[in-house]
Amino acid sequence: MRIAKVEEEEGITVPSPYDRTIKVLFAPDRRGAAEMTFSHVTIPPGGGTDMHEHDRPELIYIISGRAQSTSRDAALTLGPGTALWVESGEMHKLLNTGEETLTFVTVFAPAYPAETLYATCLERATEQR
């Protein structure tokens, strides 16, 4: 059995305009979780992700805060206790529409190494400035 604590994980902070902190808790290169990547993400009010896609599905579960999820097909309002399944190749983004920090977790299966996920997020933020 393995344990991870969000407050003990270093993670990364993605710079503006896509302000968010990502902490990969389990992945092939984090605690030997070969089958999946499990991350904890926080986005400050007004922040959000860029429009992006993945080569594998993503499960997003909102812990606290409010968000708008936008894809090519729809815009959805998300709140605590909401799970969102994003298909492989589906363009999407999340925007914190509330006045508190948006906190959610993501799961990718098959797994991304944490370092690959971090590098991709930082690269996209730099490209889109």
C-alpha positions, 0 to 999 in steps of 0.5 A: 500500500502507498500513500500520498499527501497533497501538502507534501507533493511539490508539483508545478505551477503553470504561469499566467494566463493559465494559472493553476497548480498541478500535483501528480500524486500517483503515476509510473514515476510517482509511487510506482503507479504504472496503470494510471496517473492521479493528480490534484489541481487547483485553479484560482478565481478567474483562472483556467486551462487552455483549450487542449486534448489528450491522447487518452481519456481523462476523468475529472472530479470537482472537489470544491469551487465552480467551473465551466467546462467547454468543449467543441460541442458544449459548455457545462457548469460544474460544481462539487461532487461532479464527475466529467469524462473527457474522451480521448482526442476531445478538445476541452478546457476548464475555467474557474467561474467562482470566487473561491479556488477550484479544486479537482482531481484527474485520472488518466488511464493509461498513465502518463509519467508525471514529468511528461504531464508537467512538461506538456502543461508548461509547454502549452502555457508558454506557447499560448501566451 
